[in-house]
Amino acid sequence: MLYNELSGLLFHGSNVKVSDIDLSKGALKKDFGNGFYTTSFQKQADKFAQIKAKRSLASIGYVSVFEFYENIDLKIMRFETADLDWLDFILFNRGFIKENILNDSCDIIIGPVANDTVGLVLNQLIIGTYGSPLSSSAKEMAIRLLEPEKLYNQVLFRTEKSVESLRFKEAYSVAINR
């Protein structure tokens, strides 16, 4: 999956409608750090809305839809695939490693989403299931285990400048599968 073009509609799944983005409400220790997460895959946002609603004991989830307007002044970092750089960046943001080897002073980060299955692989990596934690061979094993997974994308808006490139279009409800 290539992320060369960031344009069109982006979706944000939650237990609430989001029309005004407040970056201070972003959760810590997420894949790409703190900010406002979206995806270009509507089904992924629907699923996340269901998960968030269940976790908050809400009876319904919501997907907020945004149009992205490109701004050439935005600094964008892209992870084209789930590779070792992507894995190291996630491990850093989730607090598993202390040093960030990538320059992440950017406005938007785009790349594969580490869903619950990926989280299990990362946990197994850290506890040493694949060998010495954080060794190249252990990380390569984790990446090989992730290759068969269908990894959707996530688009993180990290700065106020990046949020200004989004325009709220609509929100719709998502039924909760119980």
BAFI-3210 file (N, C-alpha, C; in Angstrom, 3 decimals, decimal comma, padded with zeros to 6 digits):
// residues 178
n [1|2|3|4|5|6|7|8|9|10|11|12|13|14|15|16|17|18|19|20|21|22|23|24|25|26|27|28|29|30|31|32|33|34|35|36|37|38|39|40|41|42|43|44|45|46|47|48|49|50|51|52|53|54|55|56|57|58|59|60|61|62|63|64|65|66|67|68|69|70|71|72|73|74|75|76|77|78|79|80|81|82|83|84|85|86|87|88|89|90|91|92|93|94|95|96|97|98|99|100|101|102|103|104|105|106|107|108|109|110|111|112|113|114|115|116|117|118|119|120|121|122|123|124|125|126|127|128|129|130|131|132|133|134|135|136|137|138|139|140|141|142|143|144|145|146|147|148|149|150|151|152|153|154|155|156|157|158|159|160|161|162|163|164|165|166|167|168|169|170|171|172|173|174|175|176|177|178]
n.u [000,850|000,667|001,435|001,588|000,009|-001,919|-004,984|-008,406|-011,066|-010,954|-011,269|-012,446|-012,806|-014,773|-016,181|-017,645|-018,967|-016,822|-016,256|-014,820|-011,452|-009,382|-006,244|-005,161|-006,640|-005,781|-004,678|-001,925|001,037|000,451|000,631|001,984|002,465|001,204|-001,798|-004,207|-005,867|-006,585|-007,956|-007,805|-009,464|-012,682|-014,010|-012,190|-012,321|-015,005|-014,870|-013,116|-014,668|-016,666|-015,132|-014,169|-016,617|-017,606|-015,624|-016,079|-018,535|-020,656|-023,651|-023,562|-021,400|-019,369|-018,427|-016,461|-016,182|-013,775|-012,531|-009,472|-007,276|-004,654|-001,555|001,312|003,220|003,276|005,008|005,525|005,778|006,252|005,540|005,946|005,596|005,205|007,971|011,359|012,063|009,524|008,580|010,449|009,801|007,162|007,619|009,118|007,216|005,246|006,519|008,333|011,009|013,703|015,034|014,509|015,071|014,393|013,799|011,257|010,080|007,620|004,528|002,478|002,009|002,094|001,152|001,185|-001,339|-001,062|-002,848|-004,929|-003,945|-001,343|-000,396|-000,230|001,883|003,942|004,094|004,934|007,421|008,782|008,842|010,589|010,012|010,744|013,447|016,387|015,154|014,529|016,683|018,059|017,370|015,156|013,357|013,070|011,785|009,353|008,378|008,108|006,062|004,040|003,599|001,590|-000,731|-003,521|-002,835|-004,193|-004,150|-002,991|-003,389|-001,821|-002,398|-000,451|000,061|-001,208|-001,131|-001,318|-003,868|-005,424|-005,652|-007,719|-011,192|-014,263|-016,791|-019,028|-020,748|-021,449|-023,457|-022,512|-023,491|-023,265|-021,739|-022,701]
n.v [-001,175|002,138|005,444|007,833|009,900|012,140|012,902|013,910|012,173|011,609|009,557|009,385|007,331|007,018|007,274|009,491|012,287|014,207|017,361|019,649|019,751|018,984|018,954|018,523|016,565|014,165|010,794|009,484|007,511|006,184|004,666|006,486|008,579|011,476|013,094|013,738|011,123|009,625|007,777|006,586|004,587|003,706|001,486|000,698|002,882|002,637|000,218|000,963|002,902|001,285|-000,243|001,801|002,753|000,471|000,185|002,467|001,971|002,943|003,121|003,466|004,173|006,616|007,961|010,442|012,508|013,927|016,354|016,585|019,182|019,909|021,286|022,792|023,574|021,831|019,421|016,125|012,812|009,585|006,160|003,635|000,886|-001,767|-001,778|-002,072|000,538|001,680|-000,065|000,461|003,149|002,959|001,369|003,194|005,310|003,976|003,600|001,514|001,597|003,885|005,696|007,739|007,089|008,288|011,310|013,021|015,490|016,637|017,507|015,781|012,280|009,310|005,962|002,311|000,974|-000,122|-002,519|-004,425|-007,063|-006,577|-005,341|-007,540|-008,960|-007,091|-007,042|-009,671|-009,528|-007,749|-009,181|-011,160|-013,412|-013,856|-013,957|-012,208|-009,284|-006,463|-006,928|-007,118|-009,493|-010,422|-008,319|-008,475|-010,939|-010,285|-008,453|-010,192|-011,793|-009,960|-009,418|-011,038|-009,910|-007,763|-004,624|-001,613|001,935|004,703|008,095|010,595|013,672|016,068|018,699|022,071|023,493|021,429|020,433|022,512|021,952|020,250|019,813|019,594|017,424|015,672|013,548|010,220|007,609|004,454|001,180|-000,899|-003,989|-006,550]
n.w [000,000|-000,902|000,178|-001,178|-002,000|-000,259|000,028|-000,355|001,343|004,851|007,746|011,115|013,786|016,727|020,077|020,203|018,332|016,317|015,472|015,812|016,167|018,856|019,802|022,319|023,503|022,613|023,050|024,970|024,257|021,848|018,532|016,660|018,295|020,099|019,047|016,411|015,083|011,966|009,166|005,784|005,171|005,325|006,483|008,442|010,191|010,980|012,398|014,459|015,720|016,787|018,614|020,360|021,360|022,697|024,687|026,190|027,135|025,691|023,723|021,061|018,289|016,547|013,390|012,233|009,445|007,366|005,073|003,404|002,743|000,806|001,852|001,013|002,784|004,876|006,774|006,074|007,167|005,930|006,233|004,188|004,337|006,771|008,226|009,582|010,477|010,875|012,878|014,966|015,437|016,392|018,660|020,162|020,536|021,965|024,293|024,704|023,934|024,538|022,885|020,103|016,901|014,583|012,765|013,791|013,574|012,403|010,749|009,969|010,083|008,271|007,829|008,194|010,368|013,685|014,720|017,072|016,769|015,873|018,147|019,894|018,718|019,086|021,888|022,368|021,163|022,891|025,309|024,695|023,157|020,488|020,535|021,692|023,061|021,049|019,373|016,066|014,717|016,193|015,790|012,999|012,820|014,047|012,154|009,933|010,887|010,827|008,153|006,780|007,721|007,089|006,927|007,654|006,885|008,878|009,615|011,126|012,578|013,873|014,587|015,104|012,741|010,859|011,406|010,511|007,849|007,566|007,013|008,525|007,465|007,835|010,233|011,147|012,617|014,088|014,420|017,302|017,540|019,440]
ca.u [000,000|001,474|000,827|002,202|-000,954|-002,821|-006,025|-009,744|-011,743|-010,325|-012,288|-012,018|-013,766|-014,748|-017,462|-018,295|-018,785|-015,746|-016,305|-013,722|-010,333|-008,618|-005,081|-004,859|-007,427|-005,170|-004,110|-000,489|001,534|-000,138|001,617|002,787|002,523|-000,006|-002,377|-005,530|-005,715|-007,596|-007,600|-008,513|-010,308|-013,917|-014,302|-011,303|-012,902|-016,219|-014,445|-012,563|-015,796|-017,284|-014,228|-014,180|-017,929|-017,667|-014,731|-016,666|-019,875|-021,655|-024,513|-023,364|-020,132|-019,482|-017,323|-016,440|-015,587|-013,067|-011,853|-008,110|-006,847|-003,196|-000,818|002,696|004,080|003,238|006,050|004,863|006,614|005,499|006,034|005,278|005,277|005,560|009,373|012,067|011,934|008,145|008,512|011,196|009,050|006,040|008,173|009,460|006,002|004,527|007,314|009,145|012,419|013,897|015,632|013,824|016,119|013,878|013,473|009,805|009,616|006,765|003,135|001,610|002,682|001,223|001,720|000,307|-001,860|-000,784|-004,115|-004,776|-003,076|000,018|-000,046|000,184|003,218|004,883|004,264|005,767|008,773|009,370|009,101|011,669|009,537|011,416|014,882|016,766|014,301|015,063|017,753|017,621|016,717|013,838|012,506|012,766|010,773|008,083|007,927|007,642|004,762|003,050|003,391|000,315|-001,860|-003,955|-002,617|-004,775|-003,289|-003,405|-002,847|-001,796|-002,226|000,259|000,207|-002,352|-001,005|-001,832|-005,315|-006,055|-005,848|-008,900|-012,518|-015,315|-017,825|-020,209|-020,522|-022,530|-023,410|-022,138|-024,097|-022,322|-021,947|-022,553]
ca.v [000,000|003,345|006,627|008,968|010,989|012,343|013,824|013,350|011,997|010,885|009,141|009,268|006,555|007,349|007,121|010,802|013,025|015,186|018,351|020,567|018,933|019,503|018,084|018,224|015,406|012,948|009,879|009,262|006,142|005,599|004,244|007,570|009,654|012,217|013,881|013,372|009,989|009,366|006,764|006,739|003,398|003,907|000,302|000,748|003,872|002,030|-000,771|001,666|003,529|000,223|-000,561|002,916|002,791|-000,641|000,479|003,534|001,492|003,701|002,251|003,758|004,809|007,636|008,226|011,817|012,526|015,174|016,538|017,070|020,163|019,881|022,495|022,436|023,929|020,781|018,388|014,824|011,617|008,426|004,791|002,956|-000,476|-002,116|-002,188|-001,895|001,928|001,792|-000,791|001,229|004,367|002,550|000,955|004,430|006,034|003,190|003,597|000,310|001,971|005,268|006,574|007,867|007,185|009,009|012,728|013,087|016,865|016,850|017,852|014,638|010,986|008,367|004,621|001,216|001,046|-001,285|-002,881|-005,288|-008,186|-006,061|-005,132|-008,825|-009,250|-006,193|-007,504|-010,877|-009,066|-007,132|-010,165|-012,040|-014,611|-014,008|-013,828|-011,074|-008,138|-005,326|-007,307|-007,073|-010,755|-010,468|-007,348|-009,022|-011,979|-009,603|-007,916|-011,331|-012,204|-008,935|-009,328|-011,566|-009,119|-006,641|-003,434|-000,387|003,077|005,719|009,411|011,351|015,127|016,340|020,126|022,922|023,801|020,290|020,356|023,533|021,410|019,389|020,447|018,659|017,271|015,073|012,436|009,248|006,659|003,081|000,256|-001,692|-005,444|-007,121]
ca.w [000,000|-000,991|000,766|-001,863|-002,115|000,869|-000,428|-000,297|002,619|005,941|008,703|012,510|014,560|018,149|020,761|020,114|017,086|016,417|014,394|016,123|016,632|019,979|019,915|023,720|023,916|022,074|024,048|024,941|024,022|020,641|017,528|016,102|019,265|020,435|017,967|015,920|014,169|010,947|008,182|004,513|005,044|006,074|007,296|009,605|011,114|011,532|013,395|015,608|016,416|017,581|019,725|021,314|022,009|023,654|025,818|027,012|027,473|024,934|022,922|019,641|017,934|015,508|012,481|011,741|008,108|007,092|003,792|003,561|001,748|000,827|002,152|000,699|003,916|005,888|006,737|006,170|007,220|005,465|006,311|003,074|004,761|008,143|008,167|010,845|010,923|011,369|014,137|015,969|015,751|017,235|019,950|020,877|020,934|022,964|025,513|024,845|023,818|024,991|021,886|018,831|015,882|013,416|012,934|013,658|013,709|011,241|011,038|009,670|009,910|007,567|007,756|008,622|011,734|014,522|015,353|018,240|016,407|015,864|019,544|020,459|018,192|019,766|023,264|022,314|020,857|024,076|026,365|024,268|022,478|019,194|020,768|022,522|022,715|020,307|018,451|014,667|014,337|016,827|015,094|011,670|013,032|014,283|010,860|009,121|011,413|010,485|006,704|006,283|008,210|006,260|007,733|007,127|007,173|009,824|009,295|012,373|012,500|015,119|014,874|014,759|011,318|010,085|011,641|009,671|006,505|007,619|007,099|008,925|006,447|008,440|011,143|011,104|013,716|013,768|015,362|018,084|017,465|020,798]
c.u [000,893|000,707|001,402|001,265|-001,849|-003,834|-007,366|-010,271|-010,902|-011,375|-011,678|-013,108|-013,622|-016,081|-018,232|-018,089|-017,684|-015,847|-015,196|-012,608|-009,566|-007,448|-004,742|-005,625|-006,868|-004,542|-002,607|-000,194|000,811|000,963|002,555|002,875|001,173|-000,489|-003,759|-005,369|-006,901|-007,116|-008,349|-009,446|-011,533|-014,226|-013,434|-011,852|-014,178|-015,866|-013,904|-013,660|-016,507|-016,437|-014,274|-015,511|-018,052|-016,831|-015,321|-018,089|-020,980|-022,467|-024,319|-021,992|-020,363|-018,227|-017,490|-015,641|-015,010|-012,545|-010,484|-007,784|-005,339|-002,595|000,656|003,664|004,115|004,377|005,381|005,898|005,743|006,264|005,264|004,828|005,609|006,984|010,050|011,998|010,559|008,039|009,248|010,442|007,868|006,529|008,552|008,201|005,181|005,324|008,165|010,638|012,531|014,362|014,844|014,883|015,674|013,644|011,970|009,273|008,800|005,337|002,195|002,488|001,670|001,902|000,735|-000,115|-001,501|-002,063|-003,869|-003,876|-001,619|000,484|000,412|001,592|004,259|005,136|005,148|007,224|009,464|009,677|010,117|011,249|010,312|012,943|015,143|015,940|015,099|016,301|017,193|016,878|015,316|012,875|012,119|011,724|009,401|007,526|007,402|006,273|003,664|002,717|002,064|-000,901|-002,223|-003,870|-003,210|-003,852|-003,867|-002,687|-002,974|-001,528|-001,690|000,274|-001,071|-002,324|-001,564|-003,346|-006,057|-006,302|-007,050|-010,174|-013,536|-016,391|-019,122|-019,785|-021,717|-022,352|-023,083|-022,748|-023,014|-022,698|-021,701|-022,598]
c.v [001,235|004,531|007,876|010,166|011,016|013,373|013,132|013,228|011,188|010,669|008,976|008,545|006,838|006,990|008,443|011,379|014,050|016,127|019,394|019,756|019,668|018,554|017,720|017,007|014,089|012,110|009,741|007,797|005,449|005,368|005,358|008,760|010,326|013,028|013,376|012,320|009,864|008,200|007,068|005,554|003,528|002,712|000,257|001,730|003,334|001,054|-000,078|002,370|002,504|-000,112|000,527|002,988|001,673|-000,348|001,535|003,199|002,319|002,726|002,447|004,411|005,811|007,671|009,650|011,827|013,913|015,173|017,120|018,007|020,302|021,256|022,159|022,779|022,849|019,790|017,049|013,712|010,423|007,142|004,024|001,553|-000,632|-002,678|-001,908|-000,459|002,176|001,142|-000,038|002,478|004,051|002,139|002,168|005,120|005,292|003,032|002,361|000,585|003,462|006,214|006,547|008,085|007,959|010,470|012,856|014,497|017,223|017,101|016,663|013,398|010,024|007,007|003,567|001,379|-000,241|-001,622|-003,844|-006,484|-007,752|-005,823|-006,417|-009,188|-008,371|-006,633|-008,752|-010,530|-008,575|-008,159|-011,219|-013,308|-014,887|-013,934|-012,619|-009,848|-007,009|-005,657|-007,269|-008,342|-010,866|-009,513|-007,864|-010,127|-011,333|-009,049|-009,043|-011,803|-011,207|-008,918|-009,909|-010,750|-008,031|-005,400|-002,217|000,775|003,922|007,000|010,241|012,817|015,563|017,799|020,881|023,270|022,662|020,173|021,374|023,037|020,470|020,217|019,377|018,635|016,762|014,039|011,497|008,238|005,261|002,192|-000,577|-003,165|-006,045|-008,628]
c.w [000,000|-000,434|000,111|-001,949|-000,888|000,415|-000,296|001,113|003,597|007,023|010,093|013,283|016,041|018,785|020,795|018,711|017,303|015,223|014,559|016,771|017,725|020,212|021,359|024,227|023,387|023,175|023,867|024,631|022,871|019,610|017,064|017,046|019,455|019,230|017,600|014,824|013,225|010,080|006,888|004,256|005,941|006,976|008,552|010,640|011,753|012,650|014,643|016,402|017,298|018,811|020,792|022,066|023,047|024,892|026,748|027,452|026,818|024,082|021,422|019,449|016,818|014,653|011,986|010,448|007,851|005,665|004,085|002,411|001,843|001,037|001,958|001,822|005,000|005,683|007,014|006,190|006,847|005,737|005,245|003,457|006,238|008,106|009,512|011,358|011,537|012,752|015,251|016,391|016,670|018,619|020,797|021,396|021,980|024,257|025,724|024,713|024,093|023,903|020,586|017,753|014,651|013,757|012,719|013,888|012,467|011,701|010,927|009,540|009,313|007,552|008,201|010,078|012,456|015,281|016,513|017,958|016,419|017,294|020,220|020,004|018,894|021,204|023,315|022,007|022,131|025,169|025,939|023,566|021,192|019,327|021,640|022,125|022,065|019,463|017,030|014,280|014,940|016,125|013,707|011,764|013,239|012,967|009,973|009,589|011,055|008,999|006,225|006,703|007,200|007,135|007,037|007,446|008,304|009,431|010,556|012,081|013,853|015,521|014,512|013,273|010,462|010,220|010,782|008,245|006,433|007,732|007,441|007,851|007,067|009,472|011,011|012,234|013,190|014,848|016,047|017,956|018,836|020,724]
res [m|l|y|n|e|l|s|g|l|l|f|h|g|s|n|v|k|v|s|d|i|d|l|s|k|g|a|l|k|k|d|f|g|n|g|f|y|t|t|s|f|q|k|q|a|d|k|f|a|q|i|k|a|k|r|s|l|a|s|i|g|y|v|s|v|f|e|f|y|e|n|i|d|l|k|i|m|r|f|e|t|a|d|l|d|w|l|d|f|i|l|f|n|r|g|f|i|k|e|n|i|l|n|d|s|c|d|i|i|i|g|p|v|a|n|d|t|v|g|l|v|l|n|q|l|i|i|g|t|y|g|s|p|l|s|s|s|a|k|e|m|a|i|r|l|l|e|p|e|k|l|y|n|q|v|l|f|r|t|e|k|s|v|e|s|l|r|f|k|e|a|y|s|v|a|i|n|r]
***
